[in-house]
Amino acid sequence: MAQHEAAQQLNDRRREKDLLGEAWVPHKAYYGIQTQRAQENFDLSGIKLSLFPQLIKALALVKMACAKTNNQLELLDDTKTDAIMAAGKALLAGQYHDQFIIDMIQGGAGTSTNMNANEVMANIGLESMGHQRGEYAHLHPNNDVNMSQSTNDAYPTAVRLSILLKHSDLVKALASLRDSFAAKGEEFADIIKMGRTQLQDAVPMTLGQEFQSFASTLGEDIKLIDGLSELLKEVNLGGTAIGTGINTDPEYARLAVGHLSQLSGFEFKRATDLVEASSDMGAFVLFSGMLKRLAVKLSKIANDLRMLSMGPRCGLNEINLPAQQPGSSIMPGKINPVIPEAVNQVAYQVIGNDIAITMAAEAGQLQLNAMEPLIAYNVLESIRMLTQAMDMFRNRCVRGITANRDRCQELVDMSIGVITAVVPYIGYENSTRIAKNALETGRGVLELIREEALMSEEELNEVLKPANMIRPQRRRLAANAAKIA
């Protein structure tokens, strides 16, 4: 029985070798010995490559472009090229992604990720050729799948492409959230409320203006994020180890970038200085900075919504956020603003990711930045979290917000801030005195103005029309000279 079990275990494994020697690999695995070593070495974040399908697809596209180029240059025969292309198409279709088992955070400047792709594509290709997994004499991970490449040009190119592949989801989520706030701006266009500066009463505005401002600030970032994505289309593919292009044909870099553009649908261009491009992470720093900017804006909006809805009876309570779940295990009836709170936390994580990206970009030495796996992980994770957070924000919060019209009007009527609207008619000194008196006595500003006959009822009614308090108006100050004096 023991001999049978031992024989079965041998049948379930295959023997592979690399620079460090030999090791057993599960026979069913499409990855190989180098991937297995990396899995054993790097158990850090628990976040595997398979969580980011865009990165896997980007790696496949890079390998496919390189295979087509090597075939065009008569360096790779048709049979091997077809096998690599078939493997790439399978990965693009979402197959075999569970074979990408390495932690996103890893040493080696991405070599483990590159070899994970090389080994998986080699073994998928071997099966399509009628061979067993691990029979690398017929299609080799390094000699064939990685031909004319180094991790140092294939991996950075794939990372850039993966961001571009995910980029459209981010922009779509951002545009949809902007549109939802704009729709609320129209819905609340006639609701007068108090604006606030430094958490103190300021001057009247409409609730619609407030929500439209949320839409406007998010709309600014759509164009900026789109524009920054162009920086990611400059790649160092063909530079191999340090940008000199060692082990490649003189025409290889130009052809490989062209094939990658054709396969991916993005217009890539070869960096003018491949040595510089192999170590510089500036594009990622800029793009991450833009993600941080968006996170800051989302967090500010989430904070505003939480303040505007606070109460319901002992706070501002100008708006109602849709209830999503009970808010307390001890306080019956309590509903918390859980969706904006979750948006806040995503924003803080993205801001932290940006700091990590900045430090990793600075940490490159000489002709390579070995910290790029951390950069790739954090940029992709920031995009993923922001996209999901904005969809959640829109679907579970913004769409269902309602306004408390009477409460908004009540706060306007109680506010000292309306005094600003009459300054051009009675002067700053009179206005200051009236405001101070109102604060000390608890009486209304309008009541005191009427008592002193500083303005007629007709003038007050005209000035205090909602339409006249929320936008610039032409006034004749000369007619009020006596009151101001």
C-alpha distance (Angstrom), angle and dihedral (degrees) to the residues before:
residue distance angle dihedral
M1 . . .
A2 3.79 . .
Q3 3.81 90.7 .
H4 3.81 90.1 51.2
E5 3.82 91.5 51.8
A6 3.80 91.3 48.1
A7 3.80 90.5 50.2
Q8 3.80 90.5 48.5
Q9 3.80 90.9 51.4
L10 3.79 90.1 52.2
N11 3.79 89.8 50.5
D12 3.79 89.5 52.2
R13 3.80 92.4 55.9
R14 3.77 138.9 54.4
R15 3.79 128.7 -153.1
E16 3.81 118.0 -120.9
K17 3.77 132.4 173.7
D18 3.78 138.1 -153.5
L19 3.81 139.2 161.5
L20 3.81 92.6 -58.6
G21 3.79 96.4 48.2
E22 3.79 135.7 -98.1
A23 3.79 133.3 -31.1
W24 3.78 140.4 171.1
V25 3.80 117.6 -104.5
P26 3.83 123.9 -169.6
H27 3.78 106.6 -95.6
K28 3.81 91.5 -135.0
A29 3.80 91.6 54.8
Y30 3.79 120.0 104.5
Y31 3.78 90.2 -161.7
G32 3.78 120.2 79.3
I33 3.78 143.8 -144.0
Q34 3.81 98.2 -64.3
T35 3.78 92.1 51.2
Q36 3.77 90.1 48.6
R37 3.81 92.1 51.8
A38 3.81 90.3 50.0
Q39 3.79 91.0 50.3
E40 3.79 89.8 53.8
N41 3.80 93.3 45.7
F42 3.80 100.8 45.6
D43 3.78 115.5 50.4
L44 3.78 96.2 145.9
S45 3.79 120.7 117.9
G46 3.79 99.2 13.3
I47 3.81 86.5 -131.6
K48 3.78 109.3 124.1
L49 3.79 129.0 -158.2
S50 3.80 87.6 -109.8
L51 3.82 90.2 70.8
F52 3.81 88.3 70.1
P53 3.81 107.6 54.7
Q54 3.80 90.7 174.4
L55 3.80 89.9 64.2
I56 3.80 91.6 50.9
K57 3.80 90.9 48.9
A58 3.79 90.6 47.1
L59 3.80 91.3 52.3
A60 3.80 89.1 50.2
L61 3.79 92.2 51.0
V62 3.80 92.1 49.8
K63 3.82 91.5 50.2
M64 3.81 91.0 47.0
A65 3.81 92.1 50.3
C66 3.79 91.2 49.5
A67 3.81 92.2 47.8
K68 3.80 91.8 51.6
T69 3.80 89.7 48.9
N70 3.80 93.8 49.1
N71 3.80 89.9 48.0
Q72 3.81 91.0 49.4
L73 3.81 88.8 51.9
E74 3.86 89.2 48.8
L75 3.79 92.4 -116.7
L76 3.82 95.9 115.4
D77 3.81 122.4 42.8
D78 3.79 124.0 -125.0
T79 3.81 95.1 -107.6
K80 3.81 94.3 56.0
T81 3.78 92.1 40.5
D82 3.80 91.5 53.0
A83 3.80 90.5 49.0
I84 3.81 92.3 51.7
M85 3.79 91.2 46.5
A86 3.83 90.9 50.0
A87 3.81 90.2 50.6
G88 3.78 91.1 49.3
K89 3.79 92.2 50.4
A90 3.80 90.0 51.8
L91 3.80 90.7 53.8
L92 3.80 90.7 46.9
A93 3.80 88.0 53.8
G94 3.80 89.9 56.1
Q95 3.79 97.4 -104.1
Y96 3.83 124.6 138.5
H97 3.81 93.9 12.7
D98 3.81 89.1 132.6
Q99 3.81 87.1 68.2
F100 3.80 91.1 69.4
I101 3.78 94.8 88.2
I102 3.80 105.0 154.8
D103 3.80 124.0 114.2
M104 3.80 112.8 -105.4
I105 3.81 89.3 -128.1
Q106 3.78 109.4 65.9
G107 3.77 142.8 141.6
G108 3.77 121.4 -112.7
A109 3.81 102.7 65.4
G110 3.81 91.8 -88.8
T111 3.81 97.6 -47.9
S112 3.81 90.9 130.2
T113 3.79 91.7 53.0
N114 3.79 91.4 47.7
M115 3.81 91.9 49.3
N116 3.80 91.5 46.6
A117 3.81 87.2 58.3
N118 3.81 93.3 42.7
E119 3.81 93.4 50.9
V120 3.79 96.6 43.6
M121 3.79 92.9 48.1
A122 3.81 91.5 45.8
N123 3.80 92.6 53.2
I124 3.80 94.1 44.2
G125 3.79 87.3 49.5
L126 3.80 92.6 48.2
E127 3.79 90.9 56.0
S128 3.79 91.2 49.9
M129 3.83 87.3 52.8
G130 3.81 91.6 51.8
H131 3.80 97.0 -104.6
Q132 3.79 133.9 120.6
R133 3.78 123.5 -100.8
G134 3.78 109.7 -91.6
E135 3.83 95.7 29.4
Y136 3.77 90.4 121.7
A137 3.80 94.6 164.6
H138 3.81 85.3 83.4
L139 3.83 98.1 43.3
H140 3.78 119.5 5.0
P141 3.84 126.0 -157.2
N142 3.81 93.3 -139.1
N143 3.80 105.2 25.7
D144 3.81 96.1 44.8
V145 3.82 114.3 13.8
N146 3.80 92.0 39.5
M147 3.82 95.5 37.5
S148 3.83 113.7 146.4
Q149 3.79 90.4 4.3
S150 3.76 141.7 103.9
T151 3.77 126.8 -164.6
N152 3.78 84.0 -116.3
D153 3.80 93.8 68.8
A154 3.82 103.9 21.5
Y155 3.82 95.6 50.6
P156 3.84 98.8 46.8
T157 3.79 89.3 46.7
A158 3.80 91.1 51.2
V159 3.80 91.9 47.6
R160 3.81 90.9 53.8
L161 3.78 91.1 47.5
S162 3.81 92.0 48.4
I163 3.80 90.3 55.4
L164 3.79 90.4 50.1
L165 3.80 90.5 50.0
K166 3.81 90.7 52.7
H167 3.79 94.2 38.6
S168 3.82 96.1 82.9
D169 3.82 91.6 57.5
L170 3.80 89.9 54.0
V171 3.80 93.7 49.2
K172 3.81 92.0 46.0
A173 3.81 92.0 51.7
L174 3.81 90.8 47.1
A175 3.80 93.4 49.1
S176 3.81 91.8 48.3
L177 3.81 92.0 50.5
R178 3.80 90.8 48.5
D179 3.80 90.2 51.4
S180 3.80 91.5 50.4
F181 3.80 91.7 54.1
A182 3.82 90.0 46.0
A183 3.81 90.2 52.7
K184 3.80 89.8 52.5
G185 3.79 88.3 48.6
E186 3.80 89.3 59.5
E187 3.81 92.7 43.1
F188 3.82 92.4 53.0
A189 3.81 96.6 37.7
D190 3.83 95.6 117.8
I191 3.80 99.2 43.6
I192 3.80 111.8 107.3
K193 3.79 117.0 -150.1
M194 3.78 139.8 155.4
G195 3.75 120.1 -87.0
R196 3.78 116.5 -143.3
T197 3.78 135.5 -150.0
Q198 3.80 122.6 -170.2
L199 3.84 86.2 0.1
Q200 3.82 89.6 -64.5
D201 3.80 129.1 112.6
A202 3.79 111.1 -85.1
V203 3.82 123.3 166.1
P204 3.81 133.6 -44.9
M205 3.77 123.2 -82.9
T206 3.77 135.3 155.4
L207 3.75 125.7 -92.2
G208 3.79 85.0 -127.9
Q209 3.81 91.1 60.5
E210 3.78 89.7 51.4
F211 3.80 93.6 52.5
Q212 3.79 92.7 42.0
S213 3.80 88.3 55.9
F214 3.81 88.4 57.8
A215 3.80 89.3 52.7
S216 3.79 92.6 47.4
T217 3.79 96.1 50.8
L218 3.81 91.7 49.9
G219 3.80 91.0 45.9
E220 3.80 90.5 59.1
D221 3.79 90.6 61.9
I222 3.80 95.8 54.2
K223 3.79 92.8 70.2
L224 3.79 93.1 40.5
I225 3.81 94.2 51.5
D226 3.79 89.9 46.7
G227 3.79 90.9 50.9
L228 3.79 95.2 48.4
S229 3.79 91.0 52.6
E230 3.81 87.2 71.1
L231 3.81 89.0 69.1
L232 3.80 89.0 63.1
K233 3.80 92.2 59.5
E234 3.80 92.3 73.1
V235 3.83 106.2 89.7
N236 3.79 138.6 179.0
L237 3.81 95.5 -140.6
G238 3.78 108.0 149.2
G239 3.78 94.1 31.1
T240 3.85 90.7 97.6
A241 3.81 114.5 -177.0
I242 3.82 104.4 1.5
G243 3.79 105.3 -9.0
T244 3.79 99.7 -82.4
G245 3.81 93.0 105.3
I246 3.80 95.2 -125.6
N247 3.85 113.3 178.1
T248 3.81 93.6 22.3
D249 3.80 135.0 106.2
P250 3.83 114.9 -108.3
E251 3.81 89.3 -113.0
Y252 3.79 95.3 43.6
A253 3.84 101.3 92.6
R254 3.79 94.4 49.5
L255 3.80 93.1 46.5
A256 3.80 95.2 43.7
V257 3.81 93.2 52.1
G258 3.81 89.2 48.0
H259 3.80 92.9 51.6
L260 3.80 91.1 46.7
S261 3.81 90.3 53.2
Q262 3.79 90.9 49.9
L263 3.80 94.8 47.2
S264 3.81 96.8 43.3
G265 3.78 101.5 37.6
F266 3.82 91.7 -127.5
E267 3.79 120.5 114.6
F268 3.80 101.2 -124.1
K269 3.78 123.0 -175.7
R270 3.76 129.9 -160.3
A271 3.80 115.0 -111.2
T272 3.78 112.5 -107.5
D273 3.81 91.1 -133.7
L274 3.80 109.3 37.2
V275 3.81 93.2 -176.6
E276 3.79 91.0 56.2
A277 3.79 92.2 43.0
S278 3.81 92.0 53.1
S279 3.80 93.1 64.1
D280 3.81 105.4 24.6
M281 3.81 117.6 98.2
G282 3.80 96.1 176.8
A283 3.81 95.4 119.9
F284 3.80 90.6 57.0
V285 3.81 91.6 48.7
L286 3.80 91.4 53.2
F287 3.79 94.0 45.0
S288 3.79 92.4 47.4
G289 3.79 89.2 49.1
M290 3.79 88.4 56.8
L291 3.79 90.7 50.7
K292 3.81 88.7 50.6
R293 3.80 90.3 51.4
L294 3.80 90.0 52.8
A295 3.81 90.7 47.7
V296 3.80 91.2 52.1
K297 3.80 90.9 51.4
L298 3.80 93.2 48.0
S299 3.78 91.1 49.5
K300 3.80 92.0 50.0
I301 3.81 90.9 51.0
A302 3.81 91.0 47.4
N303 3.80 89.7 51.8
D304 3.81 91.2 50.1
L305 3.80 92.3 51.3
R306 3.79 91.0 49.5
M307 3.81 91.2 51.7
L308 3.80 95.1 44.6
S309 3.81 90.7 51.4
M310 3.80 98.5 41.6
G311 3.78 116.4 128.5
P312 2.91 120.6 14.3
R313 3.82 88.9 -148.1
C314 3.79 104.5 1.9
G315 3.79 101.7 42.1
L316 3.80 141.5 51.4
N317 3.82 93.4 -69.6
E318 3.81 92.9 179.5
I319 3.80 92.1 141.2
N320 3.78 137.5 23.4
L321 3.79 121.8 -133.3
P322 3.80 115.5 -149.7
A323 3.79 111.4 -96.9
Q324 3.80 111.2 -116.1
Q325 3.80 104.3 170.9
P326 3.83 142.0 -11.1
G327 3.76 110.0 -74.0
S328 3.76 105.6 -147.6
S329 3.78 142.7 31.5
I330 3.80 90.6 -150.1
M331 3.84 107.9 27.1
P332 3.82 111.7 68.8
G333 3.78 116.3 -141.7
K334 3.80 95.5 18.0
I335 3.82 116.5 139.3
N336 3.80 118.9 -172.0
P337 3.84 129.0 -155.2
V338 3.80 91.2 -113.6
I339 3.80 97.3 159.6
P340 3.82 96.5 55.6
E341 3.81 88.3 43.2
A342 3.80 90.0 55.5
V343 3.81 90.2 48.7
N344 3.81 88.9 53.5
Q345 3.80 91.2 53.7
V346 3.80 93.3 48.7
A347 3.79 88.5 51.3
Y348 3.80 92.0 52.1
Q349 3.81 90.1 50.6
V350 3.81 91.9 50.4
I351 3.80 90.3 49.8
G352 3.81 88.9 51.4
N353 3.80 90.4 48.2
D354 3.79 89.2 54.5
I355 3.79 91.2 55.3
A356 3.82 90.3 50.9
I357 3.82 90.4 49.1
T358 3.79 90.9 49.8
M359 3.79 92.9 51.6
A360 3.81 92.6 44.7
A361 3.80 91.5 50.5
E362 3.80 90.4 51.0
A363 3.80 91.4 49.5
G364 3.80 96.8 68.6
Q365 3.78 114.2 119.0
L366 3.77 127.4 -151.9
Q367 3.83 111.8 -46.4
L368 3.82 100.1 -2.0
N369 3.77 143.4 38.5
A370 3.80 107.5 -138.2
M371 3.80 91.8 -174.0
E372 3.80 95.8 69.2
P373 3.84 94.0 110.1
L374 3.82 88.3 65.9
I375 3.80 90.0 48.2
A376 3.81 91.8 49.5
Y377 3.79 92.8 47.4
N378 3.79 95.5 48.4
V379 3.81 96.8 44.2
L380 3.81 92.3 48.4
E381 3.80 91.7 43.3
S382 3.81 91.7 50.0
I383 3.80 90.7 51.2
R384 3.80 91.6 47.1
M385 3.80 95.0 48.2
L386 3.81 95.0 43.5
T387 3.80 91.7 49.2
Q388 3.79 92.6 50.3
A389 3.80 92.9 42.6
M390 3.80 93.2 52.3
D391 3.80 92.2 48.6
M392 3.81 89.4 49.3
F393 3.81 91.9 46.4
R394 3.79 92.0 51.6
N395 3.80 98.8 42.4
R396 3.80 100.6 37.9
C397 3.78 102.3 33.0
V398 3.80 123.1 10.2
R399 3.79 97.6 46.8
G400 3.79 92.0 54.7
I401 3.81 100.1 44.6
T402 3.80 114.5 126.2
A403 3.79 130.2 -170.3
N404 3.81 129.7 -124.0
R405 3.81 96.8 -141.8
D406 3.82 96.8 -179.7
R407 3.79 92.4 48.7
C408 3.80 91.3 51.5
Q409 3.82 91.0 51.6
E410 3.80 91.6 45.8
L411 3.79 91.5 56.0
V412 3.81 91.3 48.1
D413 3.80 90.9 51.9
M414 3.82 91.5 49.1
S415 3.78 95.3 45.5
I416 3.78 127.5 105.5
G417 3.81 86.4 -152.2
V418 3.81 94.4 84.8
I419 3.79 87.1 72.9
T420 3.81 87.8 80.1
A421 3.80 89.9 67.6
V422 3.81 92.1 61.4
V423 3.84 97.9 44.2
P424 3.84 92.4 98.3
Y425 3.83 88.6 54.7
I426 3.81 103.9 43.0
G427 3.81 102.2 18.7
Y428 3.79 134.4 -115.0
E429 3.81 95.7 -82.7
N430 3.80 94.0 52.4
S431 3.79 90.6 43.9
T432 3.80 92.4 51.2
R433 3.79 91.5 49.7
I434 3.82 92.5 48.4
A435 3.82 91.7 47.6
K436 3.80 92.2 49.7
N437 3.78 91.6 48.3
A438 3.80 91.2 49.4
L439 3.80 91.7 51.2
E440 3.80 93.3 48.3
T441 3.79 97.4 44.4
G442 3.78 101.9 31.9
R443 3.79 89.9 -126.8
G444 3.80 122.5 136.6
V445 3.79 122.8 -94.2
L446 3.80 93.0 -129.9
E447 3.79 91.5 48.4
L448 3.82 91.0 56.4
I449 3.81 93.3 46.1
R450 3.80 90.2 53.0
E451 3.80 91.5 46.2
E452 3.81 91.8 55.9
A453 3.81 92.1 40.6
L454 3.78 90.2 -129.0
M455 3.80 90.2 146.8
S456 3.76 134.4 17.2
E457 3.78 120.6 -114.2
E458 3.79 89.1 -111.9
E459 3.81 91.3 54.0
L460 3.79 92.2 47.0
N461 3.77 92.7 50.2
E462 3.78 91.1 50.3
V463 3.81 95.1 46.9
L464 3.79 93.8 45.4
K465 3.77 96.0 50.9
P466 3.80 106.1 124.4
A467 3.79 92.0 -124.8
N468 3.79 91.0 54.9
M469 3.81 95.5 51.0
I470 3.80 99.4 53.1
R471 3.80 103.1 51.8
P472 3.82 140.2 30.6
Q473 3.82 115.6 -71.6
R474 3.82 133.5 -168.3
R475 3.81 111.5 -117.1
R476 3.79 134.9 177.7
L477 3.76 105.1 -133.3
A478 3.81 95.2 -177.9
A479 3.77 91.4 71.1
N480 3.80 89.7 61.1
A481 3.82 97.5 47.7
A482 3.77 94.9 111.9
K483 3.80 94.4 50.3
I484 3.79 91.5 47.1
A485 3.80 90.9 49.8
